[in-house]
Structure formats: structure tokens, C-alpha cells
């Protein structure tokens, strides 16, 4: 072997060793090292979190009920989880590094944490989901198959190309028509990472026969050349995107798989602009979709225009709900009090107003309103409950159902507001 080749091989070995040494640790690995007082823990902390996260007090990770926290501080920090004192922080000798483990037993919910350092509030996050067992693939549950990305060129949006993937569950039988669920911003959802994805939840619930066997379509926003089309597709209050789904994407999917045509067996989901997009689809085409899941939905004026002619925006939906004919749809809304407020409107106020309008008009709806930011954490943590609620009482022998507000919601008052960040 020549000298150059030898040096190249040696360099590759060093690179591989460095990459291995810098490998991130999982939450459970960090918890185990902490409980065992492993001398490898300091290195694992620095390999897992960035220096910025450690210095800003935002370094955390969790799996199920097991959580691990770390930060750099020159004084003893005190951890608070959901505003309650947490476990005592432990120091790493000869450093400013502190760490601890914690059990967060209220699973399937969004949590928060922060520190007190020198009696001053420091660091923390508002979006810390604790995932329940159904968010992880359970023993004995067989995985379905996720297709490669399929590229589609639209005719309705002239020149627009987009990509989508199709998920076929293990229990799919081509001789039996399957239900359908469509996810906007699909690449984020089409994973087994519970921080955002849905594949584990879908597989677990189908296996337990809690939801019907369904084909899932994960579609990404398109582009025309270099122009991103996401807001035009998702935020525009019209049936254009819905026709694109029905006549192009779902027509192609239905040519490959046996999918039910009744809206009773079809759901649609998205977050942020994808959330209003999901509601758009059911509102304009209740014959295509009757079940809606919206996380941090952008029911605001993003695509409201005065010129060249007045067009409706997402902020108009509460009034459309109140004034237009009732649609036979079931809707789960999720948002948080620390969501966005900007020139397009207030996301929290918009979702509260949507919920009150749906309640006033007798819709079958649910609002899950927490303390989170513009973040998928709460929606993802609650996904098993969302899916169970959305598909509750589904009967494959039926093709339609008149949705009624559930009795628990009927007994509840309308949503009221209070300022949280003013003295």
C-alpha cells in the first residue's frame, strides 16, 4: 500500500472513530448513565446537546416517562417541571455542568420546565411532550410499508411539482376498501419519531382495531420553479387545493389501492397553514372529507387580499361557520396560549373563536388548548387520543353518519379569555 493510500486509510479510521465518539445518546441511555454514575456521562451530554442548549438551559430529552435534563450554571440550579419543584440537580465534578433525571408520569400531554438560578428564572421550554406507549411501536405490531417519494406535476396549479408518499398498513387487504387519511406537510408526519410522526400510532391503533384499516397519504407542498407554493395552496380560502387533491393526487392513489369513496371514511390533517388547509378541504368538499385534525391552525389573514379584488382569508372562518349552511364534519382543533401573534392575527384567539363558532352552531368538535408555542409538541403527544376521538364509533358497514356534538361538550360553557402576560 502506498504512503498516500495509507494516510487516506488512517484518516478515514480517525474520522470514523470521531464520528462514533460523537454519537448522540438516547434519553434512556442518558438516564441509565446518570443512575449508574457513569464516568462516560459528561462526554455523552456534550455529544448529545449543543453548547448553546447547555448554556441557555434548554437541553433535555425524554422517552415515555423518563426524562433527562442538563445545563451549565455557575450556581446551583433548581429544576421546576410544570411549575412544581423537580429532582435535585447533580454536579459534574470540576465543571459548571449540572444534570438530573425525572419521571413525568402524566403521559400523552404537553409539559414545560425551567430553572431557578440565583433565585432568577432561567432557561426551560414550554413545549416538552411526554409520549404515551401508543406513540411507540408496541411489541407484536407489524409495520406497514411507506412508499418512496412520488413526484407529481399538477395541471390545476400549472407547472407545480410536489412529492407525496403512500403508507399501506400491514392489515390492508386489496379486496376490502380501506379508509383514507391525508396529511399536509407530509414528510414531517411520515416517520416513526413520536416528536411529529404518525406511523407508530396508526399501526398500533389498527392492530388494536381501534381505528379502521386506512391508507395514509403524506403530501408535501409544491413548487413552481423556485417559488414555494405552500401558503398559496394551504392558506387560500377556496376549493382549489381540494380539487387538486381529489382530481389529481387521490385519483392517482385510488388507481393503485382500493380506497373508500365515502367522506365518512376519510380524514385530513395538518399543522399551522396545513391545519387551515385540512379544514378548507372538509368545508368546501364535505363529500370528500368529514374528519379534520388541525394542530396550531393558521385561521388568520395570511392569504387575505384587497387587491385586485377582495378575497376571503382564514380569519373569516368563524363568521362563515356562523352564517353559512352547516357542514356534516367532525373537527379536532389544537393550539396553545403562547402561539403566534403577528401582522396576520393571533393564532390562539383565532382558534378560540373557531371553537366558539363551532360550538354555537352545534358542530361535533373538540378544542385542546394548552400553553404551548407554535410547535407540534402538544398535537403529537395527544395524537393517540386525537385519532381515537376522530374515528370514534366508526362502523365499516356504514357510508355515512350525521355527526352530533358529544354530550360532554354540550355540558361545557363557551371559551372565555384572560390576559396572561400583563400586570
C-alpha positions as CSV (number, residue, x, y, z in Angstrom):
1,X,0.0,0.0,0.0
2,X,1.4,3.4,-1.0
3,X,2.0,6.2,1.5
4,X,-0.9,8.3,0.2
5,X,-3.3,5.4,0.4
6,X,-2.0,4.6,3.9
7,X,-2.6,8.1,5.1
8,X,-6.0,8.1,3.5
9,X,-7.0,4.9,5.3
10,X,-5.6,6.2,8.6
11,X,-7.6,9.5,8.1
12,X,-10.8,7.5,7.4
13,X,-10.3,5.5,10.5
14,X,-9.8,8.6,12.6
15,X,-12.9,10.2,11.1
16,X,-14.9,7.0,11.8
17,X,-13.7,6.9,15.4
18,X,-14.5,10.6,15.9
19,X,-18.0,10.1,14.4
20,X,-18.5,7.1,16.7
21,X,-17.3,9.1,19.8
22,X,-19.6,12.0,18.9
23,X,-22.7,9.8,18.6
24,X,-25.7,11.2,20.4
25,X,-27.2,9.2,23.3
26,X,-30.8,8.4,23.6
27,X,-32.9,9.6,26.6
28,X,-32.8,6.1,28.1
29,X,-29.1,5.8,27.7
30,X,-28.5,9.1,29.4
31,X,-30.9,8.2,32.2
32,X,-29.1,4.9,32.7
33,X,-25.7,6.6,32.8
34,X,-26.9,9.1,35.3
35,X,-28.4,6.5,37.6
36,X,-25.2,4.5,37.4
37,X,-23.0,7.5,37.9
38,X,-21.1,6.5,34.7
39,X,-17.9,8.4,34.1
40,X,-19.0,8.5,30.4
41,X,-21.9,10.7,31.2
42,X,-20.2,14.1,30.8
43,X,-18.9,13.2,27.3
44,X,-22.4,11.8,26.4
45,X,-24.0,15.0,27.5
46,X,-21.7,17.1,25.3
47,X,-22.2,14.8,22.4
48,X,-25.9,14.8,22.7
49,X,-26.6,18.5,23.2
50,X,-25.2,21.7,21.7
51,X,-23.2,24.1,23.8
52,X,-25.9,26.7,23.1
53,X,-28.6,24.4,24.6
54,X,-26.4,23.7,27.7
55,X,-25.7,27.4,28.2
56,X,-29.3,28.5,27.6
57,X,-30.8,25.8,29.8
58,X,-32.8,24.2,27.0
59,X,-31.0,20.8,26.9
60,X,-33.5,18.0,27.6
61,X,-34.6,14.7,26.2
62,X,-37.2,12.1,27.1
63,X,-38.8,8.8,26.2
64,X,-42.0,7.8,27.8
65,X,-41.9,8.9,31.4
66,X,-38.1,9.1,31.6
67,X,-36.6,12.5,31.1
68,X,-33.0,13.8,31.3
69,X,-32.0,17.5,31.9
70,X,-28.6,19.2,31.7
71,X,-27.3,22.8,31.8
72,X,-24.2,24.8,32.5
73,X,-24.5,27.2,35.5
74,X,-22.0,28.7,37.9
75,X,-24.5,28.4,40.8
76,X,-26.7,25.6,42.0
77,X,-29.8,25.4,39.7
78,X,-33.2,24.3,40.8
79,X,-35.4,22.4,38.3
80,X,-39.1,23.1,38.0
81,X,-41.4,20.9,35.9
82,X,-44.9,22.2,35.2
83,X,-44.1,24.9,37.8
84,X,-43.5,22.3,40.6
85,X,-40.1,21.7,42.1
86,X,-38.3,18.8,40.4
87,X,-35.5,16.5,41.3
88,X,-32.3,18.0,42.7
89,X,-29.6,18.8,40.1
90,X,-26.3,17.0,40.4
91,X,-23.0,18.5,39.5
92,X,-20.3,17.1,37.2
93,X,-17.1,17.4,39.2
94,X,-14.6,20.1,38.1
95,X,-17.1,21.8,35.8
96,X,-20.1,24.1,35.6
97,X,-22.2,21.2,34.2
98,X,-25.3,20.0,36.1
99,X,-27.8,17.2,35.3
100,X,-30.7,15.2,36.6
101,X,-33.3,12.7,35.7
102,X,-37.0,13.0,36.2
103,X,-40.2,10.9,35.9
104,X,-43.0,12.6,34.1
105,X,-45.9,10.3,34.6
106,X,-48.7,12.3,33.0
107,X,-48.2,10.8,29.5
108,X,-49.8,11.9,26.3
109,X,-49.6,15.5,27.4
110,X,-47.5,18.6,26.9
111,X,-45.3,19.7,29.8
112,X,-42.9,22.5,30.5
113,X,-39.8,23.2,32.6
114,X,-37.5,25.9,33.7
115,X,-34.7,26.6,36.3
116,X,-34.2,28.9,39.1
117,X,-30.5,30.1,39.3
118,X,-29.7,32.7,42.0
119,X,-33.4,32.9,42.6
120,X,-34.0,34.1,39.0
121,X,-36.0,32.2,36.4
122,X,-33.7,30.7,33.7
123,X,-33.9,28.6,30.6
124,X,-36.5,25.9,30.0
125,X,-39.1,25.3,27.3
126,X,-42.9,25.4,27.1
127,X,-43.1,22.5,24.6
128,X,-42.0,19.3,26.3
129,X,-44.2,16.4,25.2
130,X,-44.4,13.2,27.2
131,X,-45.4,10.4,24.8
132,X,-47.6,7.6,25.9
133,X,-47.0,3.9,24.9
134,X,-49.2,4.1,21.8
135,X,-46.7,6.7,20.3
136,X,-44.1,3.9,20.2
137,X,-44.4,0.8,18.1
138,X,-45.8,-1.9,20.5
139,X,-44.5,-5.4,20.7
140,X,-46.1,-7.7,18.2
141,X,-47.4,-4.9,16.0
142,X,-46.3,-5.3,12.4
143,X,-45.1,-2.3,10.4
144,X,-46.8,-1.2,7.2
145,X,-44.9,-0.1,4.1
146,X,-44.1,3.5,3.2
147,X,-43.5,4.2,-0.4
148,X,-40.7,6.1,-1.9
149,X,-41.4,9.7,-2.7
150,X,-43.6,10.1,-5.8
151,X,-43.3,13.3,-7.9
152,X,-46.5,14.8,-9.3
153,X,-46.8,17.6,-11.8
154,X,-50.1,19.5,-11.4
155,X,-52.5,20.8,-14.0
156,X,-54.7,22.7,-11.6
157,X,-51.6,24.5,-10.3
158,X,-50.0,24.9,-13.6
159,X,-46.3,23.9,-13.6
160,X,-46.3,23.0,-9.9
161,X,-44.4,19.8,-8.9
162,X,-44.8,18.2,-5.5
163,X,-43.9,15.0,-3.8
164,X,-46.0,12.6,-1.8
165,X,-45.7,9.2,-0.1
166,X,-48.3,6.4,0.4
167,X,-48.4,4.4,3.6
168,X,-50.0,1.0,3.4
169,X,-50.6,-0.8,6.8
170,X,-49.8,-4.4,7.3
171,X,-53.5,-5.3,7.6
172,X,-54.5,-3.8,4.2
173,X,-56.4,-6.3,2.1
174,X,-56.8,-5.1,-1.6
175,X,-60.1,-6.9,-1.7
176,X,-61.6,-4.7,1.1
177,X,-61.8,-1.0,0.5
178,X,-59.7,0.9,3.1
179,X,-60.3,4.2,4.8
180,X,-58.1,7.2,3.9
181,X,-56.3,9.9,5.8
182,X,-54.3,12.7,4.2
183,X,-51.5,14.7,5.9
184,X,-50.3,18.0,4.7
185,X,-46.5,18.8,5.2
186,X,-46.3,15.0,4.8
187,X,-42.6,14.5,5.2
188,X,-42.8,15.6,8.9
189,X,-45.6,13.2,9.7
190,X,-44.3,10.1,7.8
191,X,-41.9,9.0,10.4
192,X,-41.6,6.8,13.5
193,X,-40.2,9.6,15.6
194,X,-43.1,10.4,18.0
195,X,-42.0,14.1,18.1
196,X,-44.0,14.5,14.9
197,X,-44.7,11.3,13.1
198,X,-47.9,9.2,13.0
199,X,-46.8,5.7,11.7
200,X,-46.5,4.1,15.1
201,X,-49.8,5.5,16.3
202,X,-51.6,4.3,13.1
203,X,-50.1,0.8,13.3
204,X,-50.8,0.4,17.0
205,X,-54.4,1.5,16.7
206,X,-55.2,-0.5,13.6
207,X,-53.7,-3.6,15.3
208,X,-55.9,-3.0,18.3
209,X,-58.9,-2.4,16.0
210,X,-59.5,1.0,17.5
211,X,-59.4,2.7,14.1
212,X,-60.2,1.3,10.6
213,X,-57.5,0.0,8.3
214,X,-56.5,3.1,6.4
215,X,-54.2,4.2,3.6
216,X,-52.3,7.3,4.6
217,X,-51.1,9.9,2.1
218,X,-48.3,12.2,3.1
219,X,-48.1,15.1,0.7
220,X,-45.6,17.9,0.7
221,X,-46.2,21.5,-0.6
222,X,-45.3,22.1,-4.2
223,X,-43.1,24.5,-6.1
224,X,-43.4,26.3,-9.4
225,X,-39.8,26.7,-10.4
226,X,-38.1,28.1,-7.3
227,X,-41.4,29.6,-6.0
228,X,-42.7,27.9,-2.9
229,X,-46.5,27.3,-3.1
230,X,-47.2,26.2,0.4
231,X,-49.1,29.3,1.6
232,X,-51.0,29.6,-1.7
233,X,-52.1,26.0,-1.5
234,X,-52.8,25.9,2.2
235,X,-53.9,29.3,3.4
236,X,-56.2,30.3,0.4
237,X,-59.8,30.0,1.4
238,X,-61.1,28.3,-1.8
239,X,-61.6,24.8,-3.2
240,X,-58.6,24.9,-5.5
241,X,-56.3,22.8,-3.3
242,X,-59.2,20.4,-2.6
243,X,-59.8,19.9,-6.3
244,X,-56.1,19.3,-6.7
245,X,-56.2,16.6,-4.0
246,X,-59.4,15.0,-5.4
247,X,-58.8,15.1,-9.1
248,X,-55.0,14.6,-9.2
249,X,-53.3,13.2,-6.1
250,X,-56.1,10.9,-4.8
251,X,-57.1,9.9,-8.3
252,X,-53.6,8.5,-8.7
253,X,-53.6,6.9,-5.3
254,X,-57.0,5.3,-5.9
255,X,-55.8,3.8,-9.1
256,X,-53.2,1.8,-7.1
257,X,-55.2,1.0,-4.0
258,X,-58.7,0.1,-3.1
259,X,-59.9,3.2,-1.1
260,X,-63.3,4.0,0.1
261,X,-65.0,6.9,-1.6
262,X,-67.4,8.0,1.2
263,X,-66.5,11.1,3.2
264,X,-67.4,9.1,6.3
265,X,-64.3,7.0,5.8
266,X,-61.9,9.9,5.0
267,X,-59.9,12.2,7.3
268,X,-57.5,15.0,6.6
269,X,-54.8,16.6,8.9
270,X,-52.2,19.3,9.0
271,X,-50.4,21.8,11.2
272,X,-50.2,25.6,11.1
273,X,-51.1,26.5,7.5
274,X,-51.7,22.8,6.9
275,X,-54.3,23.0,9.7
276,X,-56.4,25.5,8.0
277,X,-55.8,23.6,4.8
278,X,-57.3,20.5,6.3
279,X,-60.4,22.5,7.5
280,X,-60.6,24.0,4.0
281,X,-60.9,20.6,2.4
282,X,-63.7,19.4,4.6
283,X,-65.5,22.8,4.4
284,X,-65.5,23.0,0.6
285,X,-65.8,19.3,0.0
286,X,-67.7,17.6,2.8
287,X,-68.5,14.9,0.3
288,X,-64.8,14.0,0.2
289,X,-63.6,14.6,3.9
290,X,-65.7,14.6,7.1
291,X,-63.0,14.3,9.7
292,X,-60.5,17.1,10.4
293,X,-57.4,17.3,12.6
294,X,-55.8,20.7,12.9
295,X,-52.6,21.4,15.0
296,X,-51.8,25.1,15.7
297,X,-54.1,26.0,12.7
298,X,-53.5,29.3,10.9
299,X,-57.0,30.7,10.9
300,X,-55.6,34.1,10.2
301,X,-55.3,36.6,7.3
302,X,-52.2,35.2,5.6
303,X,-53.9,34.9,2.2
304,X,-56.5,37.7,2.7
305,X,-56.2,40.3,-0.1
306,X,-57.9,43.6,-1.0
307,X,-56.3,43.9,-4.5
308,X,-57.0,43.3,-7.3
309,X,-60.3,42.1,-5.7
310,X,-61.4,41.4,-2.1
311,X,-60.7,37.7,-1.2
312,X,-61.6,35.9,2.0
313,X,-58.9,34.9,4.5
314,X,-58.6,32.4,7.3
315,X,-59.8,35.0,9.8
316,X,-63.2,34.8,8.1
317,X,-63.9,31.2,9.0
318,X,-65.6,31.8,12.4
319,X,-68.1,34.0,10.6
320,X,-68.5,31.6,7.7
321,X,-69.3,28.9,10.3
322,X,-71.9,31.1,11.9
323,X,-73.6,32.3,8.7
324,X,-73.2,29.5,6.1
325,X,-75.1,26.2,5.9
326,X,-74.0,23.5,8.4
327,X,-71.4,21.0,7.1
328,X,-71.5,17.4,8.3
329,X,-67.9,17.4,9.6
330,X,-66.1,16.4,12.8
331,X,-63.2,18.7,13.9
332,X,-60.4,18.5,16.4
333,X,-58.5,21.8,17.0
334,X,-55.3,22.1,19.0
335,X,-53.5,25.3,19.9
336,X,-51.6,26.9,22.8
337,X,-51.7,30.2,24.6
338,X,-48.2,31.0,23.6
339,X,-48.8,30.5,19.9
340,X,-48.0,33.2,17.3
341,X,-49.3,36.8,17.3
342,X,-48.2,38.8,14.3
343,X,-49.4,41.0,11.5
344,X,-51.7,38.3,10.2
345,X,-53.5,37.9,13.5
346,X,-53.5,35.9,16.8
347,X,-53.3,32.2,16.4
348,X,-54.6,31.5,19.9
349,X,-57.5,33.9,19.6
350,X,-58.4,32.6,16.1
351,X,-58.6,29.0,17.4
352,X,-60.7,30.0,20.4
353,X,-63.0,31.9,18.1
354,X,-63.2,29.0,15.8
355,X,-64.1,26.7,18.7
356,X,-66.8,29.0,19.9
357,X,-68.3,29.3,16.5
358,X,-68.3,25.5,16.0
359,X,-69.9,25.1,19.5
360,X,-72.6,27.8,18.8
361,X,-73.6,26.0,15.6
362,X,-73.7,22.6,17.2
363,X,-70.7,21.0,15.4
364,X,-69.1,17.8,16.6
365,X,-65.8,19.4,17.6
366,X,-63.1,19.4,20.3
367,X,-60.6,22.1,21.2
368,X,-57.4,21.0,23.0
369,X,-55.9,24.3,24.3
370,X,-52.7,24.3,26.2
371,X,-49.8,26.6,27.0
372,X,-47.5,25.7,24.1
373,X,-46.0,27.8,21.3
374,X,-46.2,27.4,17.5
375,X,-44.9,23.9,17.9
376,X,-46.2,20.4,17.1
377,X,-45.3,19.0,20.6
378,X,-48.8,19.1,22.1
379,X,-50.5,17.8,18.9
380,X,-48.0,15.0,18.6
381,X,-48.3,14.0,22.3
382,X,-52.1,13.8,22.0
383,X,-52.1,12.0,18.7
384,X,-53.4,8.7,20.0
385,X,-56.3,10.5,21.7
386,X,-56.9,12.6,18.7
387,X,-57.2,9.6,16.4
388,X,-59.4,7.7,18.8
389,X,-61.7,10.7,19.1
390,X,-61.8,11.5,15.4
391,X,-62.6,7.9,14.4
392,X,-64.8,7.0,17.4
393,X,-67.8,4.9,16.7
394,X,-66.7,4.2,13.1
395,X,-68.6,1.4,11.5
396,X,-67.2,-0.1,8.2
397,X,-70.7,-1.2,7.3
398,X,-71.8,2.4,7.1
399,X,-71.1,5.0,4.4
400,X,-72.5,8.0,6.3
401,X,-73.3,9.3,9.8
402,X,-74.8,12.6,10.9
403,X,-72.2,13.9,13.4
404,X,-73.6,15.2,16.7
405,X,-71.7,17.2,19.4
406,X,-70.8,14.7,22.1
407,X,-72.7,15.0,25.5
408,X,-69.6,16.0,27.4
409,X,-69.0,19.1,25.2
410,X,-72.7,20.0,25.4
411,X,-72.4,20.5,29.1
412,X,-69.4,22.8,28.8
413,X,-69.5,26.6,28.6
414,X,-68.2,28.7,25.8
415,X,-64.5,29.6,25.9
416,X,-63.5,32.8,27.7
417,X,-60.2,34.6,27.7
418,X,-57.9,36.3,30.2
419,X,-54.7,38.1,29.7
420,X,-51.7,36.1,30.9
421,X,-48.7,38.4,30.3
422,X,-49.9,41.8,31.6
423,X,-49.9,43.1,35.1
